[in-house]
Amino acid sequence: MIFGENLLALLVLAIGAALAFGNLMALIRPRPEEQIGEDELARPPLLRSIAMIILGLLAALWALASLITADDAAENASAAPALARVEAQSHH
């Protein structure tokens, strides 16, 4: 694999962070009046934007937690055979 076993978590982290950041910036800094067309809203809908910010943050936090625990799990898995050998030698 290109990015190893963590490709899905990395993609979810990137998309979640972009979703949260993009909607937050749209709320904070809407487009100038000159760029708004006749059938377009001046500001994004507040409730939808807040829902998308929360969804993006949840996705990014889940992915970050998955990446952190995946590293811990990999370290524990690689240490398990060595620990078993040490325990086996100490019993003899």
C-alpha positions in Angstrom: 0.0 0.0 0.0 1.1 3.5 -0.6 0.4 4.9 2.9 0.4 1.6 4.8 -2.4 0.3 6.8 -3.7 3.7 7.8 -4.9 5.0 4.5 -8.6 5.0 5.4 -8.0 6.8 8.7 -5.8 9.4 6.9 -8.5 10.0 4.3 -11.2 10.4 6.9 -9.0 12.8 8.8 -8.4 14.9 5.8 -12.0 15.0 4.6 -13.4 15.6 8.1 -11.0 18.4 8.8 -11.7 20.0 5.4 -15.5 19.8 6.0 -15.2 21.4 9.4 -12.7 24.1 8.4 -14.5 25.0 5.1 -17.9 25.4 6.8 -16.4 27.4 9.7 -14.7 29.8 7.3 -17.9 30.2 5.3 -19.7 31.3 8.5 -16.9 33.6 9.6 -16.1 35.2 6.3 -19.0 35.1 3.8 -18.5 36.1 0.2 -18.5 39.9 -0.7 -21.8 41.3 -2.0 -20.3 41.7 -5.5 -19.8 37.9 -5.9 -23.4 37.0 -4.9 -25.7 36.1 -7.7 -29.5 36.7 -7.8 -30.5 33.2 -6.7 -27.7 32.7 -4.1 -27.8 33.2 -0.4 -25.7 36.0 1.2 -24.7 33.7 4.1 -24.7 29.9 4.4 -27.6 28.4 6.4 -26.5 28.5 10.1 -27.9 25.2 11.2 -26.6 23.2 8.3 -23.2 24.8 8.7 -23.0 24.0 12.4 -24.1 20.4 11.7 -21.4 20.0 9.0 -18.8 21.5 11.4 -19.8 19.0 14.1 -19.8 16.1 11.7 -16.4 17.0 10.3 -14.9 17.4 13.8 -16.3 14.0 14.8 -14.8 12.4 11.7 -11.5 14.0 12.2 -11.3 13.1 15.9 -12.3 9.5 15.2 -9.6 9.3 12.5 -7.0 10.8 14.8 -7.9 8.4 17.6 -7.7 5.5 15.2 -4.2 6.6 14.0 -3.0 6.9 17.6 -4.4 3.6 18.7 -3.2 1.8 15.6 0.4 2.8 16.4 0.0 1.5 19.9 -1.5 -1.7 18.7 1.3 -2.2 16.2 3.9 -1.6 19.0 2.1 -4.1 21.3 1.8 -6.7 18.5 5.5 -6.5 17.7 6.5 -6.7 21.3 4.3 -9.8 22.0 6.5 -12.5 20.5 9.6 -11.1 22.2 7.7 -11.0 25.5 6.6 -14.6 25.0 10.2 -15.7 24.4 11.4 -14.0 27.6 8.6 -15.6 29.6 9.4 -19.0 28.1 13.0 -18.7 29.0 12.4 -17.6 32.5 10.2 -20.6 33.2 13.0 -23.1 32.3 
